Amino acid sequence: MPKMKSNSGAKKRFTTTASGRVKRKKAFASHILTKKSQKRKRNLRKSTLVNEADESRVKRMIGA
């Protein structure tokens, strides 16, 4: 049986934490920033965790 291939796109977007959760960046922070408030843009800079419902799927994609 050949080895499983990890998803290259997912590898670049997700990282695992020490406790085994999956970290991700927030969306909507790349362009059309003029209409967004400073508070909203500041909060989009922070990273967050992947939802528990999607965690197992993402882990399988990144090979963790």
CHARMM-style PDB file with segment names, atoms N, HN, CA, C and O in Angstrom:
ATOM      1  N   MET     1       0.853  -1.191   0.000  1.00  0.00      PROA
ATOM      2  CA  MET     1       0.000   0.000   0.000  1.00  0.00      PROA
ATOM      3  C   MET     1       0.893   1.246   0.000  1.00  0.00      PROA
ATOM      4  O   MET     1       1.777   1.370   0.848  1.00  0.00      PROA
ATOM      5  N   PRO     2       0.668   2.173  -0.948  1.00  0.00      PROA
ATOM      6  CA  PRO     2       1.502   3.382  -0.977  1.00  0.00      PROA
ATOM      7  C   PRO     2       1.170   4.327   0.170  1.00  0.00      PROA
ATOM      8  O   PRO     2       0.115   4.229   0.798  1.00  0.00      PROA
ATOM      9  N   LYS     3       2.093   5.240   0.425  1.00  0.00      PROA
ATOM     10  HN  LYS     3       2.950   5.320  -0.085  1.00  0.00      PROA
ATOM     11  CA  LYS     3       1.894   6.244   1.477  1.00  0.00      PROA
ATOM     12  C   LYS     3       0.778   7.199   1.083  1.00  0.00      PROA
ATOM     13  O   LYS     3       0.521   7.412  -0.102  1.00  0.00      PROA
ATOM     14  N   MET     4       0.111   7.776   2.092  1.00  0.00      PROA
ATOM     15  HN  MET     4       0.320   7.602   3.054  1.00  0.00      PROA
ATOM     16  CA  MET     4      -0.929   8.774   1.832  1.00  0.00      PROA
ATOM     17  C   MET     4      -0.248  10.101   1.502  1.00  0.00      PROA
ATOM     18  O   MET     4       0.760  10.461   2.110  1.00  0.00      PROA
ATOM     19  N   LYS     5      -0.807  10.818   0.540  1.00  0.00      PROA
ATOM     20  HN  LYS     5      -1.626  10.526   0.046  1.00  0.00      PROA
ATOM     21  CA  LYS     5      -0.255  12.132   0.186  1.00  0.00      PROA
ATOM     22  C   LYS     5      -0.974  13.206   0.979  1.00  0.00      PROA
ATOM     23  O   LYS     5      -2.202  13.199   1.073  1.00  0.00      PROA
ATOM     24  N   SER     6      -0.205  14.140   1.555  1.00  0.00      PROA
ATOM     25  HN  SER     6       0.792  14.146   1.479  1.00  0.00      PROA
ATOM     26  CA  SER     6      -0.822  15.265   2.254  1.00  0.00      PROA
ATOM     27  C   SER     6      -1.191  16.329   1.231  1.00  0.00      PROA
ATOM     28  O   SER     6      -0.580  16.411   0.165  1.00  0.00      PROA
ATOM     29  N   ASN     7      -2.189  17.142   1.555  1.00  0.00      PROA
ATOM     30  HN  ASN     7      -2.685  17.075   2.420  1.00  0.00      PROA
ATOM     31  CA  ASN     7      -2.664  18.192   0.660  1.00  0.00      PROA
ATOM     32  C   ASN     7      -1.724  19.401   0.764  1.00  0.00      PROA
ATOM     33  O   ASN     7      -1.588  19.996   1.833  1.00  0.00      PROA
ATOM     34  N   SER     8      -1.081  19.755  -0.348  1.00  0.00      PROA
ATOM     35  HN  SER     8      -1.192  19.272  -1.216  1.00  0.00      PROA
ATOM     36  CA  SER     8      -0.082  20.833  -0.350  1.00  0.00      PROA
ATOM     37  C   SER     8      -0.664  22.176   0.045  1.00  0.00      PROA
ATOM     38  O   SER     8      -0.021  22.941   0.763  1.00  0.00      PROA
ATOM     39  N   GLY     9      -1.882  22.476  -0.416  1.00  0.00      PROA
ATOM     40  HN  GLY     9      -2.405  21.854  -0.999  1.00  0.00      PROA
ATOM     41  CA  GLY     9      -2.538  23.733  -0.077  1.00  0.00      PROA
ATOM     42  C   GLY     9      -2.854  23.817   1.397  1.00  0.00      PROA
ATOM     43  O   GLY     9      -2.674  24.862   2.022  1.00  0.00      PROA
ATOM     44  N   ALA    10      -3.331  22.705   1.958  1.00  0.00      PROA
ATOM     45  HN  ALA    10      -3.478  21.857   1.451  1.00  0.00      PROA
ATOM     46  CA  ALA    10      -3.677  22.663   3.380  1.00  0.00      PROA
ATOM     47  C   ALA    10      -2.426  22.758   4.244  1.00  0.00      PROA
ATOM     48  O   ALA    10      -2.449  23.366   5.314  1.00  0.00      PROA
ATOM     49  N   LYS    11      -1.339  22.157   3.778  1.00  0.00      PROA
ATOM     50  HN  LYS    11      -1.321  21.663   2.908  1.00  0.00      PROA
ATOM     51  CA  LYS    11      -0.069  22.196   4.521  1.00  0.00      PROA
ATOM     52  C   LYS    11       0.403  23.623   4.760  1.00  0.00      PROA
ATOM     53  O   LYS    11       0.962  23.938   5.810  1.00  0.00      PROA
ATOM     54  N   LYS    12       0.169  24.489   3.762  1.00  0.00      PROA
ATOM     55  HN  LYS    12      -0.285  24.233   2.909  1.00  0.00      PROA
ATOM     56  CA  LYS    12       0.602  25.879   3.845  1.00  0.00      PROA
ATOM     57  C   LYS    12      -0.332  26.729   4.711  1.00  0.00      PROA
ATOM     58  O   LYS    12       0.076  27.776   5.213  1.00  0.00      PROA
ATOM     59  N   ARG    13      -1.570  26.289   4.887  1.00  0.00      PROA
ATOM     60  HN  ARG    13      -1.901  25.438   4.479  1.00  0.00      PROA
ATOM     61  CA  ARG    13      -2.577  27.098   5.574  1.00  0.00      PROA
ATOM     62  C   ARG    13      -2.810  26.735   7.028  1.00  0.00      PROA
ATOM     63  O   ARG    13      -3.261  27.577   7.804  1.00  0.00      PROA
ATOM     64  N   PHE    14      -2.514  25.509   7.413  1.00  0.00      PROA
ATOM     65  HN  PHE    14      -2.147  24.826   6.782  1.00  0.00      PROA
ATOM     66  CA  PHE    14      -2.809  25.054   8.775  1.00  0.00      PROA
ATOM     67  C   PHE    14      -1.562  24.577   9.496  1.00  0.00      PROA
ATOM     68  O   PHE    14      -0.650  24.024   8.880  1.00  0.00      PROA
ATOM     69  N   THR    15      -1.526  24.797  10.822  1.00  0.00      PROA
ATOM     70  HN  THR    15      -2.266  25.246  11.322  1.00  0.00      PROA
ATOM     71  CA  THR    15      -0.455  24.260  11.666  1.00  0.00      PROA
ATOM     72  C   THR    15      -1.095  23.642  12.904  1.00  0.00      PROA
ATOM     73  O   THR    15      -2.171  24.059  13.333  1.00  0.00      PROA
ATOM     74  N   THR    16      -0.429  22.652  13.469  1.00  0.00      PROA
ATOM     75  HN  THR    16       0.445  22.313  13.122  1.00  0.00      PROA
ATOM     76  CA  THR    16      -0.967  22.027  14.679  1.00  0.00      PROA
ATOM     77  C   THR    16      -0.343  22.669  15.912  1.00  0.00      PROA
ATOM     78  O   THR    16       0.819  23.076  15.890  1.00  0.00      PROA
ATOM     79  N   THR    17      -1.116  22.755  16.976  1.00  0.00      PROA
ATOM     80  HN  THR    17      -2.060  22.424  16.994  1.00  0.00      PROA
ATOM     81  CA  THR    17      -0.632  23.307  18.236  1.00  0.00      PROA
ATOM     82  C   THR    17      -0.042  22.170  19.069  1.00  0.00      PROA
ATOM     83  O   THR    17      -0.139  21.001  18.696  1.00  0.00      PROA
ATOM     84  N   ALA    18       0.563  22.521  20.187  1.00  0.00      PROA
ATOM     85  HN  ALA    18       0.642  23.470  20.490  1.00  0.00      PROA
ATOM     86  CA  ALA    18       1.177  21.516  21.061  1.00  0.00      PROA
ATOM     87  C   ALA    18       0.134  20.566  21.643  1.00  0.00      PROA
ATOM     88  O   ALA    18       0.428  19.401  21.911  1.00  0.00      PROA
ATOM     89  N   SER    19      -1.096  21.074  21.838  1.00  0.00      PROA
ATOM     90  HN  SER    19      -1.334  22.021  21.620  1.00  0.00      PROA
ATOM     91  CA  SER    19      -2.158  20.236  22.410  1.00  0.00      PROA
ATOM     92  C   SER    19      -2.882  19.410  21.350  1.00  0.00      PROA
ATOM     93  O   SER    19      -3.772  18.626  21.678  1.00  0.00      PROA
ATOM     94  N   GLY    20      -2.505  19.581  20.074  1.00  0.00      PROA
ATOM     95  HN  GLY    20      -1.782  20.218  19.807  1.00  0.00      PROA
ATOM     96  CA  GLY    20      -3.094  18.771  19.015  1.00  0.00      PROA
ATOM     97  C   GLY    20      -4.228  19.428  18.252  1.00  0.00      PROA
ATOM     98  O   GLY    20      -4.785  18.825  17.334  1.00  0.00      PROA
ATOM     99  N   ARG    21      -4.582  20.664  18.619  1.00  0.00      PROA
ATOM    100  HN  ARG    21      -4.130  21.153  19.364  1.00  0.00      PROA
ATOM    101  CA  ARG    21      -5.621  21.383  17.873  1.00  0.00      PROA
ATOM    102  C   ARG    21      -4.996  21.929  16.591  1.00  0.00      PROA
ATOM    103  O   ARG    21      -3.776  21.898  16.434  1.00  0.00      PROA
ATOM    104  N   VAL    22      -5.828  22.428  15.672  1.00  0.00      PROA
ATOM    105  HN  VAL    22      -6.820  22.453  15.800  1.00  0.00      PROA
ATOM    106  CA  VAL    22      -5.342  22.953  14.391  1.00  0.00      PROA
ATOM    107  C   VAL    22      -5.581  24.457  14.339  1.00  0.00      PROA
ATOM    108  O   VAL    22      -6.691  24.932  14.576  1.00  0.00      PROA
ATOM    109  N   LYS    23      -4.519  25.197  14.025  1.00  0.00      PROA
ATOM    110  HN  LYS    23      -3.617  24.811  13.832  1.00  0.00      PROA
ATOM    111  CA  LYS    23      -4.557  26.657  13.972  1.00  0.00      PROA
ATOM    112  C   LYS    23      -4.759  27.107  12.529  1.00  0.00      PROA
ATOM    113  O   LYS    23      -4.254  26.479  11.598  1.00  0.00      PROA
ATOM    114  N   ARG    24      -5.511  28.216  12.347  1.00  0.00      PROA
ATOM    115  HN  ARG    24      -5.921  28.726  13.103  1.00  0.00      PROA
ATOM    116  CA  ARG    24      -5.731  28.774  11.011  1.00  0.00      PROA
ATOM    117  C   ARG    24      -5.764  30.296  11.074  1.00  0.00      PROA
ATOM    118  O   ARG    24      -5.942  30.883  12.141  1.00  0.00      PROA
ATOM    119  N   LYS    25      -5.589  30.922   9.915  1.00  0.00      PROA
ATOM    120  HN  LYS    25      -5.444  30.445   9.049  1.00  0.00      PROA
ATOM    121  CA  LYS    25      -5.702  32.372   9.808  1.00  0.00      PROA
ATOM    122  C   LYS    25      -7.147  32.705   9.480  1.00  0.00      PROA
ATOM    123  O   LYS    25      -7.877  31.853   8.974  1.00  0.00      PROA
ATOM    124  N   LYS    26      -7.569  33.932   9.762  1.00  0.00      PROA
ATOM    125  HN  LYS    26      -6.975  34.624  10.173  1.00  0.00      PROA
ATOM    126  CA  LYS    26      -8.926  34.356   9.465  1.00  0.00      PROA
ATOM    127  C   LYS    26      -9.040  34.833   8.022  1.00  0.00      PROA
ATOM    128  O   LYS    26      -8.073  35.331   7.444  1.00  0.00      PROA
ATOM    129  N   ALA    27     -10.220  34.678   7.454  1.00  0.00      PROA
ATOM    130  HN  ALA    27     -11.005  34.274   7.924  1.00  0.00      PROA
ATOM    131  CA  ALA    27     -10.484  35.096   6.075  1.00  0.00      PROA
ATOM    132  C   ALA    27     -10.890  36.572   6.030  1.00  0.00      PROA
ATOM    133  O   ALA    27     -11.053  37.211   7.069  1.00  0.00      PROA
ATOM    134  N   PHE    28     -11.049  37.100   4.826  1.00  0.00      PROA
ATOM    135  HN  PHE    28     -10.917  36.581   3.981  1.00  0.00      PROA
ATOM    136  CA  PHE    28     -11.529  38.470   4.559  1.00  0.00      PROA
ATOM    137  C   PHE    28     -10.540  39.556   4.993  1.00  0.00      PROA
ATOM    138  O   PHE    28     -10.968  40.656   5.344  1.00  0.00      PROA
ATOM    139  N   ALA    29      -9.247  39.283   4.978  1.00  0.00      PROA
ATOM    140  HN  ALA    29      -8.900  38.390   4.692  1.00  0.00      PROA
ATOM    141  CA  ALA    29      -8.266  40.286   5.402  1.00  0.00      PROA
ATOM    142  C   ALA    29      -7.304  40.666   4.281  1.00  0.00      PROA
ATOM    143  O   ALA    29      -6.285  41.306   4.541  1.00  0.00      PROA
ATOM    144  N   SER    30      -7.609  40.283   3.034  1.00  0.00      PROA
ATOM    145  HN  SER    30      -8.437  39.763   2.823  1.00  0.00      PROA
ATOM    146  CA  SER    30      -6.628  40.475   1.968  1.00  0.00      PROA
ATOM    147  C   SER    30      -6.851  41.722   1.121  1.00  0.00      PROA
ATOM    148  O   SER    30      -5.881  42.395   0.774  1.00  0.00      PROA
ATOM    149  N   HSD    31      -8.096  42.055   0.775  1.00  0.00      PROA
ATOM    150  HN  HSD    31      -8.885  41.508   1.057  1.00  0.00      PROA
ATOM    151  CA  HSD    31      -8.338  43.236  -0.065  1.00  0.00      PROA
ATOM    152  C   HSD    31      -9.701  43.829   0.260  1.00  0.00      PROA
ATOM    153  O   HSD    31     -10.458  43.275   1.058  1.00  0.00      PROA
ATOM    154  N   ILE    32     -10.010  44.981  -0.378  1.00  0.00      PROA
ATOM    155  HN  ILE    32      -9.395  45.430  -1.026  1.00  0.00      PROA
ATOM    156  CA  ILE    32     -11.205  45.778  -0.066  1.00  0.00      PROA
ATOM    157  C   ILE    32     -11.222  46.087   1.433  1.00  0.00      PROA
ATOM    158  O   ILE    32     -12.201  45.811   2.127  1.00  0.00      PROA
ATOM    159  N   LEU    33     -10.118  46.665   1.916  1.00  0.00      PROA
ATOM    160  HN  LEU    33      -9.323  46.889   1.352  1.00  0.00      PROA
ATOM    161  CA  LEU    33      -9.968  46.936   3.347  1.00  0.00      PROA
ATOM    162  C   LEU    33     -10.452  48.327   3.746  1.00  0.00      PROA
ATOM    163  O   LEU    33     -10.577  48.623   4.934  1.00  0.00      PROA
ATOM    164  N   THR    34     -10.724  49.182   2.760  1.00  0.00      PROA
ATOM    165  HN  THR    34     -10.622  48.941   1.795  1.00  0.00      PROA
ATOM    166  CA  THR    34     -11.089  50.569   3.086  1.00  0.00      PROA
ATOM    167  C   THR    34     -12.423  50.665   3.803  1.00  0.00      PROA
ATOM    168  O   THR    34     -12.598  51.520   4.671  1.00  0.00      PROA
ATOM    169  N   LYS    35     -13.358  49.807   3.457  1.00  0.00      PROA
ATOM    170  HN  LYS    35     -13.216  49.112   2.752  1.00  0.00      PROA
ATOM    171  CA  LYS    35     -14.683  49.866   4.085  1.00  0.00      PROA
ATOM    172  C   LYS    35     -14.740  49.142   5.424  1.00  0.00      PROA
ATOM    173  O   LYS    35     -15.740  49.244   6.134  1.00  0.00      PROA
ATOM    174  N   LYS    36     -13.691  48.415   5.779  1.00  0.00      PROA
ATOM    175  HN  LYS    36     -12.879  48.332   5.202  1.00  0.00      PROA
ATOM    176  CA  LYS    36     -13.666  47.692   7.049  1.00  0.00      PROA
ATOM    177  C   LYS    36     -13.065  48.570   8.145  1.00  0.00      PROA
ATOM    178  O   LYS    36     -12.109  49.306   7.905  1.00  0.00      PROA
ATOM    179  N   SER    37     -13.621  48.488   9.326  1.00  0.00      PROA
ATOM    180  HN  SER    37     -14.399  47.890   9.521  1.00  0.00      PROA
ATOM    181  CA  SER    37     -13.152  49.327  10.429  1.00  0.00      PROA
ATOM    182  C   SER    37     -11.799  48.840  10.938  1.00  0.00      PROA
ATOM    183  O   SER    37     -11.415  47.692  10.710  1.00  0.00      PROA
ATOM    184  N   GLN    38     -11.082  49.721  11.627  1.00  0.00      PROA
ATOM    185  HN  GLN    38     -11.393  50.653  11.812  1.00  0.00      PROA
ATOM    186  CA  GLN    38      -9.777  49.379  12.193  1.00  0.00      PROA
ATOM    187  C   GLN    38      -9.909  48.204  13.154  1.00  0.00      PROA
ATOM    188  O   GLN    38      -9.074  47.300  13.153  1.00  0.00      PROA
ATOM    189  N   LYS    39     -10.953  48.217  13.970  1.00  0.00      PROA
ATOM    190  HN  LYS    39     -11.632  48.951  13.970  1.00  0.00      PROA
ATOM    191  CA  LYS    39     -11.187  47.153  14.950  1.00  0.00      PROA
ATOM    192  C   LYS    39     -11.372  45.805  14.247  1.00  0.00      PROA
ATOM    193  O   LYS    39     -10.823  44.788  14.671  1.00  0.00      PROA
ATOM    194  N   ARG    40     -12.145  45.820  13.181  1.00  0.00      PROA
ATOM    195  HN  ARG    40     -12.590  46.646  12.837  1.00  0.00      PROA
ATOM    196  CA  ARG    40     -12.402  44.585  12.428  1.00  0.00      PROA
ATOM    197  C   ARG    40     -11.123  44.054  11.793  1.00  0.00      PROA
ATOM    198  O   ARG    40     -10.845  42.856  11.845  1.00  0.00      PROA
ATOM    199  N   LYS    41     -10.338  44.963  11.188  1.00  0.00      PROA
ATOM    200  HN  LYS    41     -10.563  45.936  11.146  1.00  0.00      PROA
ATOM    201  CA  LYS    41      -9.076  44.559  10.545  1.00  0.00      PROA
ATOM    202  C   LYS    41      -8.072  44.044  11.564  1.00  0.00      PROA
ATOM    203  O   LYS    41      -7.349  43.083  11.301  1.00  0.00      PROA
ATOM    204  N   ARG    42      -8.028  44.684  12.724  1.00  0.00      PROA
ATOM    205  HN  ARG    42      -8.615  45.465  12.937  1.00  0.00      PROA
ATOM    206  CA  ARG    42      -7.126  44.263  13.794  1.00  0.00      PROA
ATOM    207  C   ARG    42      -7.476  42.854  14.278  1.00  0.00      PROA
ATOM    208  O   ARG    42      -6.589  42.035  14.517  1.00  0.00      PROA
ATOM    209  N   ASN    43      -8.771  42.580  14.420  1.00  0.00      PROA
ATOM    210  HN  ASN    43      -9.492  43.246  14.226  1.00  0.00      PROA
ATOM    211  CA  ASN    43      -9.206  41.256  14.862  1.00  0.00      PROA
ATOM    212  C   ASN    43      -8.982  40.178  13.802  1.00  0.00      PROA
ATOM    213  O   ASN    43      -8.833  39.001  14.132  1.00  0.00      PROA
ATOM    214  N   LEU    44      -8.960  40.579  12.538  1.00  0.00      PROA
ATOM    215  HN  LEU    44      -9.081  41.535  12.271  1.00  0.00      PROA
ATOM    216  CA  LEU    44      -8.701  39.614  11.457  1.00  0.00      PROA
ATOM    217  C   LEU    44      -7.237  39.182  11.415  1.00  0.00      PROA
ATOM    218  O   LEU    44      -6.916  38.145  10.834  1.00  0.00      PROA
ATOM    219  N   ARG    45      -6.350  39.963  12.022  1.00  0.00      PROA
ATOM    220  HN  ARG    45      -6.611  40.806  12.494  1.00  0.00      PROA
ATOM    221  CA  ARG    45      -4.921  39.607  12.057  1.00  0.00      PROA
ATOM    222  C   ARG    45      -4.644  38.424  12.971  1.00  0.00      PROA
ATOM    223  O   ARG    45      -3.679  37.688  12.764  1.00  0.00      PROA
ATOM    224  N   LYS    46      -5.491  38.240  13.984  1.00  0.00      PROA
ATOM    225  HN  LYS    46      -6.275  38.838  14.151  1.00  0.00      PROA
ATOM    226  CA  LYS    46      -5.271  37.181  14.965  1.00  0.00      PROA
ATOM    227  C   LYS    46      -5.599  35.820  14.363  1.00  0.00      PROA
ATOM    228  O   LYS    46      -6.509  35.697  13.543  1.00  0.00      PROA
ATOM    229  N   SER    47      -4.859  34.810  14.773  1.00  0.00      PROA
ATOM    230  HN  SER    47      -4.120  34.910  15.439  1.00  0.00      PROA
ATOM    231  CA  SER    47      -5.159  33.455  14.308  1.00  0.00      PROA
ATOM    232  C   SER    47      -6.176  32.824  15.254  1.00  0.00      PROA
ATOM    233  O   SER    47      -6.358  33.269  16.388  1.00  0.00      PROA
ATOM    234  N   THR    48      -6.826  31.786  14.763  1.00  0.00      PROA
ATOM    235  HN  THR    48      -6.678  31.425  13.842  1.00  0.00      PROA
ATOM    236  CA  THR    48      -7.851  31.113  15.560  1.00  0.00      PROA
ATOM    237  C   THR    48      -7.762  29.610  15.322  1.00  0.00      PROA
ATOM    238  O   THR    48      -6.948  29.159  14.517  1.00  0.00      PROA
ATOM    239  N   LEU    49      -8.580  28.843  16.003  1.00  0.00      PROA
ATOM    240  HN  LEU    49      -9.241  29.210  16.657  1.00  0.00      PROA
ATOM    241  CA  LEU    49      -8.565  27.392  15.867  1.00  0.00      PROA
ATOM    242  C   LEU    49      -9.633  26.939  14.879  1.00  0.00      PROA
ATOM    243  O   LEU    49     -10.666  27.588  14.711  1.00  0.00      PROA
ATOM    244  N   VAL    50      -9.362  25.815  14.232  1.00  0.00      PROA
ATOM    245  HN  VAL    50      -8.523  25.288  14.368  1.00  0.00      PROA
ATOM    246  CA  VAL    50     -10.330  25.217  13.319  1.00  0.00      PROA
ATOM    247  C   VAL    50     -11.467  24.635  14.154  1.00  0.00      PROA
ATOM    248  O   VAL    50     -11.237  24.112  15.244  1.00  0.00      PROA
ATOM    249  N   ASN    51     -12.680  24.724  13.647  1.00  0.00      PROA
ATOM    250  HN  ASN    51     -12.868  25.148  12.762  1.00  0.00      PROA
ATOM    251  CA  ASN    51     -13.848  24.194  14.342  1.00  0.00      PROA
ATOM    252  C   ASN    51     -13.700  22.685  14.560  1.00  0.00      PROA
ATOM    253  O   ASN    51     -13.153  21.979  13.713  1.00  0.00      PROA
ATOM    254  N   GLU    52     -14.190  22.204  15.698  1.00  0.00      PROA
ATOM    255  HN  GLU    52     -14.634  22.778  16.386  1.00  0.00      PROA
ATOM    256  CA  GLU    52     -14.059  20.782  16.053  1.00  0.00      PROA
ATOM    257  C   GLU    52     -14.669  19.862  14.997  1.00  0.00      PROA
ATOM    258  O   GLU    52     -14.177  18.756  14.777  1.00  0.00      PROA
ATOM    259  N   ALA    53     -15.733  20.315  14.348  1.00  0.00      PROA
ATOM    260  HN  ALA    53     -16.133  21.214  14.527  1.00  0.00      PROA
ATOM    261  CA  ALA    53     -16.402  19.512  13.324  1.00  0.00      PROA
ATOM    262  C   ALA    53     -15.500  19.273  12.107  1.00  0.00      PROA
ATOM    263  O   ALA    53     -15.609  18.235  11.455  1.00  0.00      PROA
ATOM    264  N   ASP    54     -14.619  20.217  11.800  1.00  0.00      PROA
ATOM    265  HN  ASP    54     -14.530  21.060  12.330  1.00  0.00      PROA
ATOM    266  CA  ASP    54     -13.736  20.115  10.628  1.00  0.00      PROA
ATOM    267  C   ASP    54     -12.337  19.633  10.974  1.00  0.00      PROA
ATOM    268  O   ASP    54     -11.541  19.347  10.080  1.00  0.00      PROA
ATOM    269  N   GLU    55     -12.030  19.540  12.263  1.00  0.00      PROA
ATOM    270  HN  GLU    55     -12.676  19.773  12.990  1.00  0.00      PROA
ATOM    271  CA  GLU    55     -10.666  19.257  12.706  1.00  0.00      PROA
ATOM    272  C   GLU    55     -10.110  17.942  12.160  1.00  0.00      PROA
ATOM    273  O   GLU    55      -8.980  17.909  11.672  1.00  0.00      PROA
ATOM    274  N   SER    56     -10.882  16.867  12.236  1.00  0.00      PROA
ATOM    275  HN  SER    56     -11.800  16.894  12.633  1.00  0.00      PROA
ATOM    276  CA  SER    56     -10.386  15.562  11.787  1.00  0.00      PROA
ATOM    277  C   SER    56     -10.111  15.567  10.287  1.00  0.00      PROA
ATOM    278  O   SER    56      -9.161  14.938   9.821  1.00  0.00      PROA
ATOM    279  N   ARG    57     -10.958  16.288   9.525  1.00  0.00      PROA
ATOM    280  HN  ARG    57     -11.730  16.798   9.904  1.00  0.00      PROA
ATOM    281  CA  ARG    57     -10.774  16.383   8.077  1.00  0.00      PROA
ATOM    282  C   ARG    57      -9.487  17.131   7.734  1.00  0.00      PROA
ATOM    283  O   ARG    57      -8.747  16.720   6.841  1.00  0.00      PROA
ATOM    284  N   VAL    58      -9.221  18.230   8.442  1.00  0.00      PROA
ATOM    285  HN  VAL    58      -9.823  18.564   9.168  1.00  0.00      PROA
ATOM    286  CA  VAL    58      -8.026  19.036   8.188  1.00  0.00      PROA
ATOM    287  C   VAL    58      -6.785  18.259   8.585  1.00  0.00      PROA
ATOM    288  O   VAL    58      -5.781  18.283   7.874  1.00  0.00      PROA
ATOM    289  N   LYS    59      -6.846  17.566   9.722  1.00  0.00      PROA
ATOM    290  HN  LYS    59      -7.662  17.547  10.300  1.00  0.00      PROA
ATOM    291  CA  LYS    59      -5.701  16.768  10.174  1.00  0.00      PROA
ATOM    292  C   LYS    59      -5.327  15.704   9.144  1.00  0.00      PROA
ATOM    293  O   LYS    59      -4.147  15.454   8.899  1.00  0.00      PROA
ATOM    294  N   ARG    60      -6.333  15.087   8.548  1.00  0.00      PROA
ATOM    295  HN  ARG    60      -7.292  15.290   8.747  1.00  0.00      PROA
ATOM    296  CA  ARG    60      -6.089  14.079   7.525  1.00  0.00      PROA
ATOM    297  C   ARG    60      -5.423  14.710   6.305  1.00  0.00      PROA
ATOM    298  O   ARG    60      -4.546  14.105   5.689  1.00  0.00      PROA
ATOM    299  N   MET    61      -5.844  15.936   5.957  1.00  0.00      PROA
ATOM    300  HN  MET    61      -6.556  16.428   6.458  1.00  0.00      PROA
ATOM    301  CA  MET    61      -5.269  16.621   4.787  1.00  0.00      PROA
ATOM    302  C   MET    61      -3.811  17.013   5.016  1.00  0.00      PROA
ATOM    303  O   MET    61      -2.999  16.928   4.095  1.00  0.00      PROA
ATOM    304  N   ILE    62      -3.466  17.444   6.246  1.00  0.00      PROA
ATOM    305  HN  ILE    62      -4.125  17.513   6.994  1.00  0.00      PROA
ATOM    306  CA  ILE    62      -2.089  17.887   6.492  1.00  0.00      PROA
ATOM    307  C   ILE    62      -1.189  16.737   6.954  1.00  0.00      PROA
ATOM    308  O   ILE    62       0.015  16.914   7.139  1.00  0.00      PROA
ATOM    309  N   GLY    63      -1.778  15.579   7.132  1.00  0.00      PROA
ATOM    310  HN  GLY    63      -2.756  15.435   6.982  1.00  0.00      PROA
ATOM    311  CA  GLY    63      -0.985  14.400   7.520  1.00  0.00      PROA
ATOM    312  C   GLY    63      -0.533  14.420   8.950  1.00  0.00      PROA
ATOM    313  O   GLY    63       0.536  13.898   9.264  1.00  0.00      PROA
ATOM    314  N   ALA    64      -1.328  15.015   9.842  1.00  0.00      PROA
ATOM    315  HN  ALA    64      -2.197  15.439   9.587  1.00  0.00      PROA
ATOM    316  CA  ALA    64      -0.973  15.075  11.259  1.00  0.00      PROA
ATOM    317  C   ALA    64      -1.651  13.977  12.043  1.00  0.00      PROA
ATOM    318  OT1 ALA    64      -1.463  13.878  13.256  1.00  0.00      PROA
TER     319      ALA     64
END
